[in-house]
């Protein structure tokens, strides 16, 4: 039963959140020199709770719409399969989503009290993304593409930075572009196997509307922009020179992009590249964060 309850949380995928929060910690320490360890832990709790919430909402809504019964799952897409196998857990999944959203909100309220109303726009946008992603944002190509990147990049990195420092900075913004492009790409590639199933429930994303091959070019462009963001940030002085170690994942990213473009229509051949995509998503923000933490 414990495993069945953990399924809607998609625990194996939660590693992305600490990677993005670590990047926000890096920008905060690089610009301010010190932060509260206790507040960092609280930020991490709120961020993980928000990730669990959006995962559980996604599991619940995909089950209720019937999408889960039509999706061909891969190790990286198609949901956990928990609710189709255990329909009686649907209400529990919705409860998990609601409780973790409330935890996120409470953490946000604490930092509003500590840091002021400057955090409010990011907080409200974050809660909106958690609740609205599956039922609404996935029904438009543009919002479906950028919402994940906004959540894990712009909102999570800049929100972490503000919560720890009480101010915004160009360093946090530029750093947030790394997970913005990467996580948008992560979800974009994970939509490739779901085109036929998603069409039946009214979803609209680029692999469905403009084809997988055309979407693979968007994927390649976003991947390239990730590394352009790092280089431009260093040139402008908003990122440390050591942050260039984030370019180390190019050794994976280049063959990854080529493989996705060449195999856009062959889902079986795409699966290994979906795994490499996860590696790039986790390793690149962490490397950039390390570059900011090494003073």
PADREN-640168 format. One record per residue (C-alpha): y, x, z; residue in one letter. Coordinates in pm, 1 decimal, padded with zeros to 6 digits. Example, Ala and Ser with C-alpha at 12.3 -4.5 7.8 and 13.67 -1.06 7.14 Angstrom:
2
yy; xx; zz; kefi
-00450.0; 01230.0; 00780.0; a $
-00106.0; 01367.0; 00714.0; s $
This chain:
295
yy; xx; zz; kefi
00000.0; 00000.0; 00000.0; x $
00238.3; 00286.8; 00076.8; x $
00182.4; 00430.6; -00270.9; x $
00245.4; 00086.8; -00424.5; x $
00574.2; 00054.5; -00236.4; x $
00681.6; 00405.6; -00334.6; x $
00610.1; 00331.4; -00700.7; x $
00928.1; 00128.4; -00764.9; x $
01129.4; 00415.0; -00615.2; x $
00989.6; 00650.1; -00885.8; x $
00975.8; 00928.8; -00629.4; x $
00879.8; 01207.7; -00875.4; x $
01206.6; 01151.7; -01062.7; x $
01431.7; 01166.6; -00755.3; x $
01460.4; 01546.2; -00785.9; x $
01745.1; 01490.7; -01031.3; x $
01973.1; 01368.1; -00752.7; x $
01966.1; 01682.2; -00533.5; x $
02029.7; 01890.7; -00846.5; x $
02347.8; 01693.4; -00922.9; x $
02462.9; 01682.0; -00559.2; x $
02407.7; 02057.6; -00535.6; x $
02644.4; 02098.0; -00830.0; x $
02908.1; 01895.3; -00642.3; x $
02851.5; 02115.1; -00338.0; x $
02901.2; 02421.1; -00557.9; x $
03236.1; 02297.5; -00690.2; x $
03348.9; 02205.8; -00337.8; x $
03263.7; 02546.0; -00193.3; x $
03408.1; 02734.7; -00489.7; x $
03742.0; 02556.6; -00461.3; x $
03765.9; 02510.6; -00082.1; x $
03552.1; 02788.4; 00065.7; x $
03380.9; 02571.7; 00329.8; x $
03249.5; 02218.7; 00382.9; x $
03079.6; 02024.1; 00661.3; x $
02700.6; 02061.7; 00653.3; x $
02662.3; 01721.4; 00819.6; x $
02878.0; 01551.8; 00559.7; x $
02680.6; 01720.2; 00282.7; x $
02356.6; 01577.6; 00425.5; x $
02518.6; 01233.7; 00443.0; x $
02631.4; 01260.4; 00079.3; x $
02278.0; 01354.3; -00021.5; x $
02134.4; 01055.3; 00165.5; x $
02377.4; 00819.6; -00006.6; x $
02309.5; 00970.8; -00347.7; x $
01931.4; 00953.1; -00311.4; x $
01962.1; 00594.1; -00188.7; x $
02165.2; 00502.3; -00497.6; x $
01902.8; 00660.3; -00724.0; x $
01621.5; 00472.2; -00549.4; x $
01821.9; 00151.6; -00578.5; x $
01879.4; 00175.8; -00952.6; x $
01512.4; 00267.5; -01003.3; x $
01389.4; -00027.6; -00798.4; x $
01628.0; -00270.9; -00968.2; x $
01505.4; -00139.8; -01304.2; x $
01141.2; -00189.1; -01202.9; x $
01210.9; -00542.5; -01079.6; x $
01412.6; -00660.9; -01379.1; x $
01175.1; -00503.8; -01632.1; x $
00883.1; -00675.9; -01462.3; x $
01056.3; -01015.9; -01446.4; x $
01163.1; -00996.8; -01813.0; x $
00807.5; -00921.2; -01922.0; x $
00908.2; -00584.4; -02066.1; x $
00659.6; -00393.7; -01850.7; x $
00368.6; -00579.7; -02009.0; x $
00480.2; -00472.8; -02358.2; x $
00578.4; -00112.4; -02292.0; x $
00349.5; 00176.8; -02376.6; x $
00402.5; 00408.7; -02082.4; x $
00430.1; 00785.5; -02105.2; x $
00453.1; 01027.3; -01810.4; x $
00832.0; 01016.9; -01853.7; x $
00912.9; 00661.6; -01968.1; x $
00807.2; 00300.7; -01937.4; x $
00839.7; 00263.8; -01561.2; x $
00587.4; 00333.4; -01287.1; x $
00350.8; 00047.6; -01374.1; x $
00345.9; -00056.1; -01007.4; x $
00457.1; -00416.8; -01045.7; x $
00232.9; -00511.1; -01342.3; x $
-00059.3; -00380.2; -01134.9; x $
00069.2; -00541.0; -00811.7; x $
00278.9; -00849.6; -00900.7; x $
00295.5; -00951.2; -00535.4; x $
00519.1; -00649.7; -00469.5; x $
00804.0; -00777.0; -00688.4; x $
01000.7; -00913.3; -00393.9; x $
00942.1; -00589.4; -00203.0; x $
01082.7; -00391.7; -00496.6; x $
01391.2; -00611.9; -00499.6; x $
01422.4; -00565.7; -00124.7; x $
01402.3; -00188.0; -00161.1; x $
01675.3; -00204.1; -00425.3; x $
01899.2; -00412.7; -00201.6; x $
01848.2; -00207.5; 00114.1; x $
01909.6; 00125.0; -00057.7; x $
02219.1; -00015.8; -00231.1; x $
02344.5; -00119.5; 00113.5; x $
02277.7; 00231.5; 00249.0; x $
02477.3; 00374.2; -00039.8; x $
02759.9; 00133.2; 00036.8; x $
02762.9; 00224.3; 00406.0; x $
02779.0; 00595.7; 00325.4; x $
03063.7; 00520.0; 00086.9; x $
03250.0; 00324.4; 00354.4; x $
03219.3; 00618.7; 00594.0; x $
03374.9; 00856.1; 00343.4; x $
03646.2; 00603.1; 00259.0; x $
03733.5; 00604.0; 00628.5; x $
03720.8; 00984.5; 00650.5; x $
03876.9; 01078.2; 00314.8; x $
04088.6; 00777.9; 00220.2; x $
04109.9; 00530.7; -00064.6; x $
04104.8; 00799.6; -00333.5; x $
03725.4; 00770.9; -00331.9; x $
03728.8; 00393.6; -00388.3; x $
03733.4; 00390.9; -00772.6; x $
03428.9; 00619.0; -00791.2; x $
03248.7; 00421.9; -00521.4; x $
03302.3; 00085.9; -00686.5; x $
03204.9; 00224.6; -01026.6; x $
02888.8; 00372.2; -00877.1; x $
02778.4; 00047.4; -00714.9; x $
02852.9; -00138.2; -01038.4; x $
02630.7; 00100.8; -01234.7; x $
02346.6; 00061.1; -00983.0; x $
02345.6; -00317.9; -01007.0; x $
02451.3; -00367.4; -01370.3; x $
02256.8; -00097.6; -01555.0; x $
01933.2; -00284.1; -01633.1; x $
02052.5; -00646.2; -01672.5; x $
02373.6; -00574.9; -01867.0; x $
02451.4; -00217.2; -01963.3; x $
02122.5; -00166.9; -02147.6; x $
02222.5; -00441.5; -02391.7; x $
02494.1; -00233.7; -02559.2; x $
02429.6; 00093.2; -02741.2; x $
02731.9; 00280.9; -02607.5; x $
02703.8; 00174.6; -02243.3; x $
02328.1; 00230.6; -02253.3; x $
02390.3; 00585.9; -02375.2; x $
02667.0; 00693.9; -02137.4; x $
02595.7; 00496.6; -01819.0; x $
02325.2; 00736.5; -01690.6; x $
02547.9; 01037.5; -01753.8; x $
02842.1; 00870.4; -01583.7; x $
02628.0; 00790.0; -01280.9; x $
02465.3; 01128.9; -01230.8; x $
02745.2; 01338.6; -01378.3; x $
03097.5; 01205.1; -01341.9; x $
03039.9; 00984.8; -01038.5; x $
02781.0; 01185.8; -00845.6; x $
02928.2; 01533.1; -00892.6; x $
03291.8; 01431.9; -00857.1; x $
03205.5; 01189.9; -00576.8; x $
03025.5; 01466.1; -00386.6; x $
03320.6; 01697.6; -00437.9; x $
03572.4; 01440.1; -00314.8; x $
03358.0; 01337.6; -00018.1; x $
03336.1; 01701.4; 00093.6; x $
03693.6; 01807.6; 00020.4; x $
03910.1; 01495.9; 00014.7; x $
04049.8; 01575.2; -00330.0; x $
03962.3; 01580.4; -00697.4; x $
03958.7; 01898.2; -00902.3; x $
03924.3; 02007.2; -01262.3; x $
03634.6; 02227.5; -01152.9; x $
03439.1; 01922.5; -01039.6; x $
03526.1; 01733.2; -01357.8; x $
03419.8; 02013.0; -01592.3; x $
03103.2; 02077.5; -01391.1; x $
03021.0; 01706.1; -01403.0; x $
03008.7; 01722.3; -01782.5; x $
02684.9; 01921.7; -01757.9; x $
02477.3; 01638.6; -01605.0; x $
02683.4; 01382.6; -01796.9; x $
02550.4; 01506.8; -02129.9; x $
02206.9; 01604.7; -01997.8; x $
02122.9; 01280.8; -01816.2; x $
02255.8; 01068.1; -02102.1; x $
02018.9; 01268.6; -02322.0; x $
01735.1; 01225.5; -02073.0; x $
01749.3; 00847.7; -02093.5; x $
01817.3; 00853.9; -02468.4; x $
01499.7; 01048.5; -02540.7; x $
01299.9; 00833.1; -02299.7; x $
01398.8; 00529.3; -02507.5; x $
01221.5; 00660.7; -02818.2; x $
00877.3; 00527.0; -02716.1; x $
01020.4; 00189.0; -02607.6; x $
01188.4; 00073.0; -02929.7; x $
00943.8; -00204.3; -03017.2; x $
00910.0; -00333.5; -02660.0; x $
01284.7; -00320.0; -02587.6; x $
01361.7; -00520.6; -02900.8; x $
01163.6; -00816.4; -02762.6; x $
01387.9; -00850.1; -02454.3; x $
01723.4; -00805.2; -02625.3; x $
01797.8; -00448.0; -02530.7; x $
02019.3; -00245.8; -02760.2; x $
02016.7; 00130.1; -02766.8; x $
02061.3; 00381.0; -03044.0; x $
01692.1; 00452.8; -03116.2; x $
01650.5; 00078.9; -03169.2; x $
01966.2; 00007.9; -03369.3; x $
02021.6; 00320.1; -03581.4; x $
01665.4; 00462.6; -03581.6; x $
01495.2; 00740.7; -03392.5; x $
01579.1; 01015.7; -03647.2; x $
01951.4; 00932.8; -03634.6; x $
01938.2; 00918.4; -03254.7; x $
01772.5; 01259.7; -03245.1; x $
02094.4; 01399.8; -03394.1; x $
02293.6; 01240.7; -03110.5; x $
02044.7; 01398.7; -02872.9; x $
02101.7; 01740.4; -03027.9; x $
02479.9; 01698.8; -03018.5; x $
02482.3; 01602.2; -02649.1; x $
02254.1; 01894.3; -02567.4; x $
02490.4; 02132.2; -02745.9; x $
02793.0; 01982.9; -02565.7; x $
02628.2; 02061.8; -02233.4; x $
02648.9; 02432.8; -02303.0; x $
02989.8; 02408.1; -02469.1; x $
03116.7; 02252.2; -02144.6; x $
02994.2; 02550.9; -01943.3; x $
03149.9; 02807.0; -02178.4; x $
03482.2; 02620.2; -02202.1; x $
03490.4; 02580.8; -01823.5; x $
03451.6; 02955.9; -01776.4; x $
03712.4; 03033.1; -02044.7; x $
03961.8; 02797.9; -01876.9; x $
03885.6; 02940.9; -01534.5; x $
03765.2; 02611.3; -01391.5; x $
03412.3; 02749.7; -01353.3; x $
03313.1; 03089.9; -01223.3; x $
03195.7; 03353.0; -01467.9; x $
02861.6; 03359.6; -01288.8; x $
02817.2; 02993.8; -01390.6; x $
02725.5; 03125.7; -01732.7; x $
02374.7; 03166.9; -01593.8; x $
02348.6; 02796.1; -01676.1; x $
02318.3; 02908.5; -02038.3; x $
01978.7; 03051.1; -01943.1; x $
01812.5; 02718.6; -02019.9; x $
01911.4; 02758.2; -02384.5; x $
01579.7; 02937.5; -02424.0; x $
01420.8; 02595.2; -02369.1; x $
01697.6; 02376.3; -02510.4; x $
01701.9; 02523.9; -02862.3; x $
01331.9; 02465.5; -02940.3; x $
01359.9; 02135.0; -02752.4; x $
01634.9; 02005.4; -02981.7; x $
01450.5; 02126.6; -03292.5; x $
01128.8; 01963.0; -03174.5; x $
01296.4; 01629.5; -03101.4; x $
01465.5; 01622.3; -03442.4; x $
01147.4; 01716.3; -03627.2; x $
00920.8; 01475.1; -03439.9; x $
01154.7; 01182.1; -03379.6; x $
00908.5; 00929.9; -03522.6; x $
00592.4; 01075.8; -03367.4; x $
00579.6; 00966.3; -03004.5; x $
00263.8; 01162.3; -02920.6; x $
00424.6; 01484.7; -03037.5; x $
00746.4; 01395.8; -02852.9; x $
00583.1; 01369.8; -02509.6; x $
00575.0; 01748.4; -02442.2; x $
00942.0; 01767.5; -02541.3; x $
01019.2; 01486.9; -02297.5; x $
00871.6; 01710.8; -02028.5; x $
01084.8; 02004.8; -02137.1; x $
01384.0; 01771.3; -02132.8; x $
01323.8; 01707.2; -01761.8; x $
01308.4; 02082.3; -01695.7; x $
01643.6; 02137.9; -01868.7; x $
01797.9; 01845.9; -01677.7; x $
01692.4; 01990.9; -01343.0; x $
01740.7; 02362.3; -01406.5; x $
02079.0; 02367.0; -01579.7; x $
02290.7; 02197.3; -01307.9; x $
02115.1; 02403.2; -01041.4; x $
02190.5; 02728.4; -01224.2; x $
02556.5; 02632.9; -01271.1; x $
02571.3; 02540.1; -00900.9; x $
02424.9; 02877.5; -00806.0; x $
02691.4; 03040.7; -01021.1; x $
02957.9; 02859.3; -00819.2; x $
02793.5; 02930.4; -00484.2; x $
02769.4; 03304.3; -00548.1; x $
03118.9; 03419.7; -00462.2; x $
